[in-house]
Amino acid sequence: MPSVFFDNLKWMGWNLFLAVIPFLISLVVFRRKFWEKPSMIRLPLALGIALFYFFLPNAPYVLTDIIHLVRQIKDYRYFKLTDNDIIVFLIPQFFLFIFIGFSMYVLAFQNMIRLLTEFRWNSIIILIIKILNPFFMSIGIFLGRFYRFNTWDIISDYENIILSTIKEFSNFYFIMFVIIISVVLFVGFEILSLFYKSLFMRKKL
């Protein structure tokens, strides 16, 4: 087993930890019984939603980590990799990592959509949210990948985040990145949502 496989586990573990956080938050914040309670609990729930959205881009962010696999395959001599190492170890490792991370995004966002549906929100508004959410996530992913901003920078370095985002809207590559990732997130969410819904329905049967 190549040593880079174990090196990958270190940063993959950290990224998955960050991806799980919004899912765990969603299990609490988007429970219907909390929203049916008196208004005094609404402020903590609002703060929970803000925290949810601060961490949510970390889950689909794993999609861009495929770049590490490309680099490792490209520099296979440096990493001392054989074809078997790449096929048997690295590709399955990255596939599983990306699948779990993206699943955290899908399940977390599903919890939010389910709550809105239970409260009978207009289907058009829900569709707009489904379209806008990938757009905002793609911006967060871009800032994390290329500017190396972290979730906590939203509090400690928010001015730089705002200025960097505004500046990038004149960047053609930023626009293309946002469009492509938004489409991937939207389509990926719909596909995986169907998968998990059918999976849970089978379990109930």
Biotite code that builds the C-alpha atoms (Angstrom):
import biotite.structure as struc

atoms = struc.array([
    struc.Atom([0.000, 0.000, 0.000], chain_id="A", res_id=1, res_name="MET", atom_name="CA", element="C"),
    struc.Atom([1.547, 3.367, -1.034], chain_id="A", res_id=2, res_name="PRO", atom_name="CA", element="C"),
    struc.Atom([2.536, 5.785, 1.737], chain_id="A", res_id=3, res_name="SER", atom_name="CA", element="C"),
    struc.Atom([0.584, 8.604, 0.057], chain_id="A", res_id=4, res_name="VAL", atom_name="CA", element="C"),
    struc.Atom([-2.586, 6.605, 0.801], chain_id="A", res_id=5, res_name="PHE", atom_name="CA", element="C"),
    struc.Atom([-1.986, 7.123, 4.532], chain_id="A", res_id=6, res_name="PHE", atom_name="CA", element="C"),
    struc.Atom([-0.939, 10.742, 4.011], chain_id="A", res_id=7, res_name="ASP", atom_name="CA", element="C"),
    struc.Atom([-4.260, 11.340, 2.264], chain_id="A", res_id=8, res_name="ASN", atom_name="CA", element="C"),
    struc.Atom([-6.150, 9.944, 5.227], chain_id="A", res_id=9, res_name="LEU", atom_name="CA", element="C"),
    struc.Atom([-4.913, 12.808, 7.413], chain_id="A", res_id=10, res_name="LYS", atom_name="CA", element="C"),
    struc.Atom([-6.326, 15.702, 5.387], chain_id="A", res_id=11, res_name="TRP", atom_name="CA", element="C"),
    struc.Atom([-9.290, 13.665, 4.185], chain_id="A", res_id=12, res_name="MET", atom_name="CA", element="C"),
    struc.Atom([-10.227, 12.940, 7.790], chain_id="A", res_id=13, res_name="GLY", atom_name="CA", element="C"),
    struc.Atom([-10.143, 16.648, 8.641], chain_id="A", res_id=14, res_name="TRP", atom_name="CA", element="C"),
    struc.Atom([-12.178, 17.607, 5.568], chain_id="A", res_id=15, res_name="ASN", atom_name="CA", element="C"),
    struc.Atom([-14.779, 14.945, 6.326], chain_id="A", res_id=16, res_name="LEU", atom_name="CA", element="C"),
    struc.Atom([-14.983, 16.173, 9.908], chain_id="A", res_id=17, res_name="PHE", atom_name="CA", element="C"),
    struc.Atom([-15.816, 19.650, 8.583], chain_id="A", res_id=18, res_name="LEU", atom_name="CA", element="C"),
    struc.Atom([-18.318, 18.123, 6.146], chain_id="A", res_id=19, res_name="ALA", atom_name="CA", element="C"),
    struc.Atom([-20.146, 16.258, 8.918], chain_id="A", res_id=20, res_name="VAL", atom_name="CA", element="C"),
    struc.Atom([-20.644, 19.391, 11.054], chain_id="A", res_id=21, res_name="ILE", atom_name="CA", element="C"),
    struc.Atom([-23.418, 20.973, 8.908], chain_id="A", res_id=22, res_name="PRO", atom_name="CA", element="C"),
    struc.Atom([-25.196, 17.616, 8.747], chain_id="A", res_id=23, res_name="PHE", atom_name="CA", element="C"),
    struc.Atom([-25.155, 17.329, 12.546], chain_id="A", res_id=24, res_name="LEU", atom_name="CA", element="C"),
    struc.Atom([-26.364, 20.923, 12.885], chain_id="A", res_id=25, res_name="ILE", atom_name="CA", element="C"),
    struc.Atom([-29.198, 20.217, 10.451], chain_id="A", res_id=26, res_name="SER", atom_name="CA", element="C"),
    struc.Atom([-30.409, 17.319, 12.599], chain_id="A", res_id=27, res_name="LEU", atom_name="CA", element="C"),
    struc.Atom([-31.048, 19.796, 15.415], chain_id="A", res_id=28, res_name="VAL", atom_name="CA", element="C"),
    struc.Atom([-31.944, 23.064, 13.697], chain_id="A", res_id=29, res_name="VAL", atom_name="CA", element="C"),
    struc.Atom([-34.394, 21.617, 11.165], chain_id="A", res_id=30, res_name="PHE", atom_name="CA", element="C"),
    struc.Atom([-36.499, 19.558, 13.556], chain_id="A", res_id=31, res_name="ARG", atom_name="CA", element="C"),
    struc.Atom([-40.135, 20.590, 13.243], chain_id="A", res_id=32, res_name="ARG", atom_name="CA", element="C"),
    struc.Atom([-40.899, 20.351, 16.958], chain_id="A", res_id=33, res_name="LYS", atom_name="CA", element="C"),
    struc.Atom([-38.400, 23.135, 17.694], chain_id="A", res_id=34, res_name="PHE", atom_name="CA", element="C"),
    struc.Atom([-40.024, 25.519, 15.223], chain_id="A", res_id=35, res_name="TRP", atom_name="CA", element="C"),
    struc.Atom([-43.456, 24.827, 16.687], chain_id="A", res_id=36, res_name="GLU", atom_name="CA", element="C"),
    struc.Atom([-42.359, 25.966, 20.140], chain_id="A", res_id=37, res_name="LYS", atom_name="CA", element="C"),
    struc.Atom([-42.759, 29.535, 21.515], chain_id="A", res_id=38, res_name="PRO", atom_name="CA", element="C"),
    struc.Atom([-40.890, 32.364, 19.810], chain_id="A", res_id=39, res_name="SER", atom_name="CA", element="C"),
    struc.Atom([-38.253, 32.547, 22.560], chain_id="A", res_id=40, res_name="MET", atom_name="CA", element="C"),
    struc.Atom([-36.433, 29.639, 20.940], chain_id="A", res_id=41, res_name="ILE", atom_name="CA", element="C"),
    struc.Atom([-36.433, 31.258, 17.494], chain_id="A", res_id=42, res_name="ARG", atom_name="CA", element="C"),
    struc.Atom([-33.264, 33.304, 18.098], chain_id="A", res_id=43, res_name="LEU", atom_name="CA", element="C"),
    struc.Atom([-31.115, 30.232, 18.926], chain_id="A", res_id=44, res_name="PRO", atom_name="CA", element="C"),
    struc.Atom([-32.584, 28.508, 15.855], chain_id="A", res_id=45, res_name="LEU", atom_name="CA", element="C"),
    struc.Atom([-31.747, 31.526, 13.681], chain_id="A", res_id=46, res_name="ALA", atom_name="CA", element="C"),
    struc.Atom([-28.181, 31.441, 14.989], chain_id="A", res_id=47, res_name="LEU", atom_name="CA", element="C"),
    struc.Atom([-28.153, 27.708, 14.271], chain_id="A", res_id=48, res_name="GLY", atom_name="CA", element="C"),
    struc.Atom([-29.151, 28.341, 10.654], chain_id="A", res_id=49, res_name="ILE", atom_name="CA", element="C"),
    struc.Atom([-26.356, 30.919, 10.316], chain_id="A", res_id=50, res_name="ALA", atom_name="CA", element="C"),
    struc.Atom([-23.882, 28.399, 11.728], chain_id="A", res_id=51, res_name="LEU", atom_name="CA", element="C"),
    struc.Atom([-25.305, 25.757, 9.385], chain_id="A", res_id=52, res_name="PHE", atom_name="CA", element="C"),
    struc.Atom([-24.648, 27.949, 6.354], chain_id="A", res_id=53, res_name="TYR", atom_name="CA", element="C"),
    struc.Atom([-21.188, 28.935, 7.563], chain_id="A", res_id=54, res_name="PHE", atom_name="CA", element="C"),
    struc.Atom([-20.144, 25.271, 7.588], chain_id="A", res_id=55, res_name="PHE", atom_name="CA", element="C"),
    struc.Atom([-22.243, 23.909, 4.702], chain_id="A", res_id=56, res_name="LEU", atom_name="CA", element="C"),
    struc.Atom([-19.756, 24.755, 1.877], chain_id="A", res_id=57, res_name="PRO", atom_name="CA", element="C"),
    struc.Atom([-17.247, 22.433, 3.577], chain_id="A", res_id=58, res_name="ASN", atom_name="CA", element="C"),
    struc.Atom([-19.303, 19.405, 2.517], chain_id="A", res_id=59, res_name="ALA", atom_name="CA", element="C"),
    struc.Atom([-19.453, 19.942, -1.287], chain_id="A", res_id=60, res_name="PRO", atom_name="CA", element="C"),
    struc.Atom([-15.924, 21.389, -1.106], chain_id="A", res_id=61, res_name="TYR", atom_name="CA", element="C"),
    struc.Atom([-14.651, 17.799, -1.252], chain_id="A", res_id=62, res_name="VAL", atom_name="CA", element="C"),
    struc.Atom([-15.571, 17.703, -4.949], chain_id="A", res_id=63, res_name="LEU", atom_name="CA", element="C"),
    struc.Atom([-12.646, 19.995, -5.706], chain_id="A", res_id=64, res_name="THR", atom_name="CA", element="C"),
    struc.Atom([-10.260, 17.748, -3.775], chain_id="A", res_id=65, res_name="ASP", atom_name="CA", element="C"),
    struc.Atom([-10.150, 15.579, -6.890], chain_id="A", res_id=66, res_name="ILE", atom_name="CA", element="C"),
    struc.Atom([-7.304, 17.892, -7.887], chain_id="A", res_id=67, res_name="ILE", atom_name="CA", element="C"),
    struc.Atom([-5.094, 16.053, -5.394], chain_id="A", res_id=68, res_name="HIS", atom_name="CA", element="C"),
    struc.Atom([-5.749, 12.755, -7.156], chain_id="A", res_id=69, res_name="LEU", atom_name="CA", element="C"),
    struc.Atom([-4.851, 14.357, -10.494], chain_id="A", res_id=70, res_name="VAL", atom_name="CA", element="C"),
    struc.Atom([-1.591, 15.688, -9.030], chain_id="A", res_id=71, res_name="ARG", atom_name="CA", element="C"),
    struc.Atom([-0.691, 12.374, -7.478], chain_id="A", res_id=72, res_name="GLN", atom_name="CA", element="C"),
    struc.Atom([-1.304, 10.513, -10.723], chain_id="A", res_id=73, res_name="ILE", atom_name="CA", element="C"),
    struc.Atom([0.582, 13.155, -12.699], chain_id="A", res_id=74, res_name="LYS", atom_name="CA", element="C"),
    struc.Atom([3.559, 12.986, -10.323], chain_id="A", res_id=75, res_name="ASP", atom_name="CA", element="C"),
    struc.Atom([3.359, 9.230, -9.859], chain_id="A", res_id=76, res_name="TYR", atom_name="CA", element="C"),
    struc.Atom([7.169, 8.938, -9.908], chain_id="A", res_id=77, res_name="ARG", atom_name="CA", element="C"),
    struc.Atom([7.507, 11.434, -7.057], chain_id="A", res_id=78, res_name="TYR", atom_name="CA", element="C"),
    struc.Atom([4.876, 9.590, -5.035], chain_id="A", res_id=79, res_name="PHE", atom_name="CA", element="C"),
    struc.Atom([6.399, 6.226, -6.056], chain_id="A", res_id=80, res_name="LYS", atom_name="CA", element="C"),
    struc.Atom([3.118, 4.941, -7.452], chain_id="A", res_id=81, res_name="LEU", atom_name="CA", element="C"),
    struc.Atom([2.460, 2.043, -9.774], chain_id="A", res_id=82, res_name="THR", atom_name="CA", element="C"),
    struc.Atom([-0.602, 1.583, -11.971], chain_id="A", res_id=83, res_name="ASP", atom_name="CA", element="C"),
    struc.Atom([-1.911, -0.942, -9.458], chain_id="A", res_id=84, res_name="ASN", atom_name="CA", element="C"),
    struc.Atom([-1.466, 1.546, -6.600], chain_id="A", res_id=85, res_name="ASP", atom_name="CA", element="C"),
    struc.Atom([-3.518, 4.137, -8.478], chain_id="A", res_id=86, res_name="ILE", atom_name="CA", element="C"),
    struc.Atom([-6.291, 1.757, -9.547], chain_id="A", res_id=87, res_name="ILE", atom_name="CA", element="C"),
    struc.Atom([-6.582, -0.366, -6.398], chain_id="A", res_id=88, res_name="VAL", atom_name="CA", element="C"),
    struc.Atom([-5.904, 2.210, -3.674], chain_id="A", res_id=89, res_name="PHE", atom_name="CA", element="C"),
    struc.Atom([-6.036, 5.864, -4.722], chain_id="A", res_id=90, res_name="LEU", atom_name="CA", element="C"),
    struc.Atom([-9.058, 5.968, -7.036], chain_id="A", res_id=91, res_name="ILE", atom_name="CA", element="C"),
    struc.Atom([-11.338, 4.037, -4.613], chain_id="A", res_id=92, res_name="PRO", atom_name="CA", element="C"),
    struc.Atom([-10.022, 6.145, -1.714], chain_id="A", res_id=93, res_name="GLN", atom_name="CA", element="C"),
    struc.Atom([-10.899, 9.417, -3.445], chain_id="A", res_id=94, res_name="PHE", atom_name="CA", element="C"),
    struc.Atom([-14.226, 8.078, -4.711], chain_id="A", res_id=95, res_name="PHE", atom_name="CA", element="C"),
    struc.Atom([-15.311, 7.047, -1.208], chain_id="A", res_id=96, res_name="LEU", atom_name="CA", element="C"),
    struc.Atom([-14.043, 10.290, 0.300], chain_id="A", res_id=97, res_name="PHE", atom_name="CA", element="C"),
    struc.Atom([-15.905, 12.474, -2.209], chain_id="A", res_id=98, res_name="ILE", atom_name="CA", element="C"),
    struc.Atom([-19.064, 10.354, -1.982], chain_id="A", res_id=99, res_name="PHE", atom_name="CA", element="C"),
    struc.Atom([-19.218, 10.627, 1.818], chain_id="A", res_id=100, res_name="ILE", atom_name="CA", element="C"),
    struc.Atom([-18.446, 14.346, 1.844], chain_id="A", res_id=101, res_name="GLY", atom_name="CA", element="C"),
    struc.Atom([-20.992, 15.182, -0.842], chain_id="A", res_id=102, res_name="PHE", atom_name="CA", element="C"),
    struc.Atom([-23.559, 12.936, 0.842], chain_id="A", res_id=103, res_name="SER", atom_name="CA", element="C"),
    struc.Atom([-23.216, 15.071, 3.965], chain_id="A", res_id=104, res_name="MET", atom_name="CA", element="C"),
    struc.Atom([-24.179, 18.084, 1.857], chain_id="A", res_id=105, res_name="TYR", atom_name="CA", element="C"),
    struc.Atom([-27.144, 16.302, 0.322], chain_id="A", res_id=106, res_name="VAL", atom_name="CA", element="C"),
    struc.Atom([-28.482, 14.934, 3.615], chain_id="A", res_id=107, res_name="LEU", atom_name="CA", element="C"),
    struc.Atom([-27.989, 18.252, 5.428], chain_id="A", res_id=108, res_name="ALA", atom_name="CA", element="C"),
    struc.Atom([-29.725, 20.276, 2.715], chain_id="A", res_id=109, res_name="PHE", atom_name="CA", element="C"),
    struc.Atom([-32.442, 17.615, 2.485], chain_id="A", res_id=110, res_name="GLN", atom_name="CA", element="C"),
    struc.Atom([-33.245, 18.171, 6.154], chain_id="A", res_id=111, res_name="ASN", atom_name="CA", element="C"),
    struc.Atom([-33.771, 21.862, 5.454], chain_id="A", res_id=112, res_name="MET", atom_name="CA", element="C"),
    struc.Atom([-35.961, 21.238, 2.389], chain_id="A", res_id=113, res_name="ILE", atom_name="CA", element="C"),
    struc.Atom([-38.000, 18.666, 4.273], chain_id="A", res_id=114, res_name="ARG", atom_name="CA", element="C"),
    struc.Atom([-38.766, 21.180, 7.036], chain_id="A", res_id=115, res_name="LEU", atom_name="CA", element="C"),
    struc.Atom([-39.877, 23.785, 4.492], chain_id="A", res_id=116, res_name="LEU", atom_name="CA", element="C"),
    struc.Atom([-42.098, 21.170, 2.831], chain_id="A", res_id=117, res_name="THR", atom_name="CA", element="C"),
    struc.Atom([-43.630, 20.164, 6.169], chain_id="A", res_id=118, res_name="GLU", atom_name="CA", element="C"),
    struc.Atom([-44.539, 23.804, 6.796], chain_id="A", res_id=119, res_name="PHE", atom_name="CA", element="C"),
    struc.Atom([-46.135, 23.905, 3.338], chain_id="A", res_id=120, res_name="ARG", atom_name="CA", element="C"),
    struc.Atom([-43.833, 26.468, 1.756], chain_id="A", res_id=121, res_name="TRP", atom_name="CA", element="C"),
    struc.Atom([-44.679, 27.280, -1.838], chain_id="A", res_id=122, res_name="ASN", atom_name="CA", element="C"),
    struc.Atom([-43.037, 24.774, -4.216], chain_id="A", res_id=123, res_name="SER", atom_name="CA", element="C"),
    struc.Atom([-41.742, 27.611, -6.409], chain_id="A", res_id=124, res_name="ILE", atom_name="CA", element="C"),
    struc.Atom([-39.970, 29.217, -3.441], chain_id="A", res_id=125, res_name="ILE", atom_name="CA", element="C"),
    struc.Atom([-38.444, 25.858, -2.526], chain_id="A", res_id=126, res_name="ILE", atom_name="CA", element="C"),
    struc.Atom([-37.236, 25.454, -6.121], chain_id="A", res_id=127, res_name="LEU", atom_name="CA", element="C"),
    struc.Atom([-35.658, 28.932, -6.007], chain_id="A", res_id=128, res_name="ILE", atom_name="CA", element="C"),
    struc.Atom([-33.883, 27.964, -2.775], chain_id="A", res_id=129, res_name="ILE", atom_name="CA", element="C"),
    struc.Atom([-32.651, 24.771, -4.444], chain_id="A", res_id=130, res_name="LYS", atom_name="CA", element="C"),
    struc.Atom([-31.227, 26.867, -7.295], chain_id="A", res_id=131, res_name="ILE", atom_name="CA", element="C"),
    struc.Atom([-29.733, 29.663, -5.196], chain_id="A", res_id=132, res_name="LEU", atom_name="CA", element="C"),
    struc.Atom([-28.143, 27.359, -2.609], chain_id="A", res_id=133, res_name="ASN", atom_name="CA", element="C"),
    struc.Atom([-25.654, 25.780, -5.076], chain_id="A", res_id=134, res_name="PRO", atom_name="CA", element="C"),
    struc.Atom([-24.802, 29.292, -6.302], chain_id="A", res_id=135, res_name="PHE", atom_name="CA", element="C"),
    struc.Atom([-23.819, 30.467, -2.809], chain_id="A", res_id=136, res_name="PHE", atom_name="CA", element="C"),
    struc.Atom([-22.081, 27.164, -2.067], chain_id="A", res_id=137, res_name="MET", atom_name="CA", element="C"),
    struc.Atom([-19.973, 27.469, -5.232], chain_id="A", res_id=138, res_name="SER", atom_name="CA", element="C"),
    struc.Atom([-18.803, 30.924, -4.163], chain_id="A", res_id=139, res_name="ILE", atom_name="CA", element="C"),
    struc.Atom([-17.838, 29.561, -0.756], chain_id="A", res_id=140, res_name="GLY", atom_name="CA", element="C"),
    struc.Atom([-16.023, 26.635, -2.366], chain_id="A", res_id=141, res_name="ILE", atom_name="CA", element="C"),
    struc.Atom([-14.098, 28.989, -4.664], chain_id="A", res_id=142, res_name="PHE", atom_name="CA", element="C"),
    struc.Atom([-13.021, 31.203, -1.759], chain_id="A", res_id=143, res_name="LEU", atom_name="CA", element="C"),
    struc.Atom([-11.899, 28.150, 0.179], chain_id="A", res_id=144, res_name="GLY", atom_name="CA", element="C"),
    struc.Atom([-10.042, 26.514, -2.703], chain_id="A", res_id=145, res_name="ARG", atom_name="CA", element="C"),
    struc.Atom([-8.299, 29.532, -4.241], chain_id="A", res_id=146, res_name="PHE", atom_name="CA", element="C"),
    struc.Atom([-8.152, 32.065, -1.408], chain_id="A", res_id=147, res_name="TYR", atom_name="CA", element="C"),
    struc.Atom([-7.755, 29.423, 1.315], chain_id="A", res_id=148, res_name="ARG", atom_name="CA", element="C"),
    struc.Atom([-10.371, 31.066, 3.517], chain_id="A", res_id=149, res_name="PHE", atom_name="CA", element="C"),
    struc.Atom([-11.642, 28.932, 6.382], chain_id="A", res_id=150, res_name="ASN", atom_name="CA", element="C"),
    struc.Atom([-15.132, 28.838, 7.896], chain_id="A", res_id=151, res_name="THR", atom_name="CA", element="C"),
    struc.Atom([-14.054, 30.839, 10.943], chain_id="A", res_id=152, res_name="TRP", atom_name="CA", element="C"),
    struc.Atom([-12.687, 33.602, 8.688], chain_id="A", res_id=153, res_name="ASP", atom_name="CA", element="C"),
    struc.Atom([-16.310, 34.677, 8.204], chain_id="A", res_id=154, res_name="ILE", atom_name="CA", element="C"),
    struc.Atom([-16.023, 36.206, 11.671], chain_id="A", res_id=155, res_name="ILE", atom_name="CA", element="C"),
    struc.Atom([-12.322, 37.085, 11.909], chain_id="A", res_id=156, res_name="SER", atom_name="CA", element="C"),
    struc.Atom([-11.696, 38.229, 8.313], chain_id="A", res_id=157, res_name="ASP", atom_name="CA", element="C"),
    struc.Atom([-15.134, 39.003, 6.868], chain_id="A", res_id=158, res_name="TYR", atom_name="CA", element="C"),
    struc.Atom([-13.988, 42.239, 5.166], chain_id="A", res_id=159, res_name="GLU", atom_name="CA", element="C"),
    struc.Atom([-11.432, 40.363, 3.050], chain_id="A", res_id=160, res_name="ASN", atom_name="CA", element="C"),
    struc.Atom([-14.035, 37.745, 2.158], chain_id="A", res_id=161, res_name="ILE", atom_name="CA", element="C"),
    struc.Atom([-16.511, 40.378, 0.977], chain_id="A", res_id=162, res_name="ILE", atom_name="CA", element="C"),
    struc.Atom([-13.890, 42.342, -1.000], chain_id="A", res_id=163, res_name="LEU", atom_name="CA", element="C"),
    struc.Atom([-12.444, 39.172, -2.570], chain_id="A", res_id=164, res_name="SER", atom_name="CA", element="C"),
    struc.Atom([-15.899, 37.993, -3.624], chain_id="A", res_id=165, res_name="THR", atom_name="CA", element="C"),
    struc.Atom([-16.811, 41.355, -5.204], chain_id="A", res_id=166, res_name="ILE", atom_name="CA", element="C"),
    struc.Atom([-13.477, 41.487, -7.032], chain_id="A", res_id=167, res_name="LYS", atom_name="CA", element="C"),
    struc.Atom([-13.878, 37.993, -8.467], chain_id="A", res_id=168, res_name="GLU", atom_name="CA", element="C"),
    struc.Atom([-17.161, 38.811, -10.213], chain_id="A", res_id=169, res_name="PHE", atom_name="CA", element="C"),
    struc.Atom([-15.062, 40.470, -12.907], chain_id="A", res_id=170, res_name="SER", atom_name="CA", element="C"),
    struc.Atom([-12.988, 37.281, -13.307], chain_id="A", res_id=171, res_name="ASN", atom_name="CA", element="C"),
    struc.Atom([-14.104, 35.042, -16.202], chain_id="A", res_id=172, res_name="PHE", atom_name="CA", element="C"),
    struc.Atom([-12.711, 31.897, -14.552], chain_id="A", res_id=173, res_name="TYR", atom_name="CA", element="C"),
    struc.Atom([-14.590, 32.661, -11.343], chain_id="A", res_id=174, res_name="PHE", atom_name="CA", element="C"),
    struc.Atom([-17.854, 33.039, -13.265], chain_id="A", res_id=175, res_name="ILE", atom_name="CA", element="C"),
    struc.Atom([-17.272, 29.749, -15.110], chain_id="A", res_id=176, res_name="MET", atom_name="CA", element="C"),
    struc.Atom([-16.316, 27.998, -11.884], chain_id="A", res_id=177, res_name="PHE", atom_name="CA", element="C"),
    struc.Atom([-19.491, 29.213, -10.164], chain_id="A", res_id=178, res_name="VAL", atom_name="CA", element="C"),
    struc.Atom([-21.698, 28.172, -13.079], chain_id="A", res_id=179, res_name="ILE", atom_name="CA", element="C"),
    struc.Atom([-20.154, 24.710, -13.450], chain_id="A", res_id=180, res_name="ILE", atom_name="CA", element="C"),
    struc.Atom([-20.065, 23.913, -9.729], chain_id="A", res_id=181, res_name="ILE", atom_name="CA", element="C"),
    struc.Atom([-23.604, 25.252, -9.263], chain_id="A", res_id=182, res_name="SER", atom_name="CA", element="C"),
    struc.Atom([-24.900, 22.914, -11.969], chain_id="A", res_id=183, res_name="VAL", atom_name="CA", element="C"),
    struc.Atom([-22.956, 19.976, -10.518], chain_id="A", res_id=184, res_name="VAL", atom_name="CA", element="C"),
    struc.Atom([-24.314, 20.667, -7.027], chain_id="A", res_id=185, res_name="LEU", atom_name="CA", element="C"),
    struc.Atom([-27.896, 21.085, -8.234], chain_id="A", res_id=186, res_name="PHE", atom_name="CA", element="C"),
    struc.Atom([-27.895, 17.942, -10.383], chain_id="A", res_id=187, res_name="VAL", atom_name="CA", element="C"),
    struc.Atom([-25.875, 15.948, -7.847], chain_id="A", res_id=188, res_name="GLY", atom_name="CA", element="C"),
    struc.Atom([-28.268, 16.918, -5.062], chain_id="A", res_id=189, res_name="PHE", atom_name="CA", element="C"),
    struc.Atom([-31.309, 15.819, -7.054], chain_id="A", res_id=190, res_name="GLU", atom_name="CA", element="C"),
    struc.Atom([-29.739, 12.491, -8.040], chain_id="A", res_id=191, res_name="ILE", atom_name="CA", element="C"),
    struc.Atom([-28.439, 11.606, -4.580], chain_id="A", res_id=192, res_name="LEU", atom_name="CA", element="C"),
    struc.Atom([-31.701, 12.772, -2.998], chain_id="A", res_id=193, res_name="SER", atom_name="CA", element="C"),
    struc.Atom([-33.586, 10.241, -5.109], chain_id="A", res_id=194, res_name="LEU", atom_name="CA", element="C"),
    struc.Atom([-31.050, 7.573, -4.139], chain_id="A", res_id=195, res_name="PHE", atom_name="CA", element="C"),
    struc.Atom([-31.353, 8.211, -0.406], chain_id="A", res_id=196, res_name="TYR", atom_name="CA", element="C"),
    struc.Atom([-35.128, 8.567, -0.514], chain_id="A", res_id=197, res_name="LYS", atom_name="CA", element="C"),
    struc.Atom([-35.471, 5.206, -2.257], chain_id="A", res_id=198, res_name="SER", atom_name="CA", element="C"),
    struc.Atom([-32.966, 3.680, 0.167], chain_id="A", res_id=199, res_name="LEU", atom_name="CA", element="C"),
    struc.Atom([-34.848, 4.890, 3.254], chain_id="A", res_id=200, res_name="PHE", atom_name="CA", element="C"),
    struc.Atom([-38.169, 3.827, 1.757], chain_id="A", res_id=201, res_name="MET", atom_name="CA", element="C"),
    struc.Atom([-36.850, 0.288, 1.261], chain_id="A", res_id=202, res_name="ARG", atom_name="CA", element="C"),
    struc.Atom([-35.766, 0.191, 4.893], chain_id="A", res_id=203, res_name="LYS", atom_name="CA", element="C"),
    struc.Atom([-39.242, 1.214, 6.042], chain_id="A", res_id=204, res_name="LYS", atom_name="CA", element="C"),
    struc.Atom([-40.758, -1.555, 3.931], chain_id="A", res_id=205, res_name="LEU", atom_name="CA", element="C"),
])
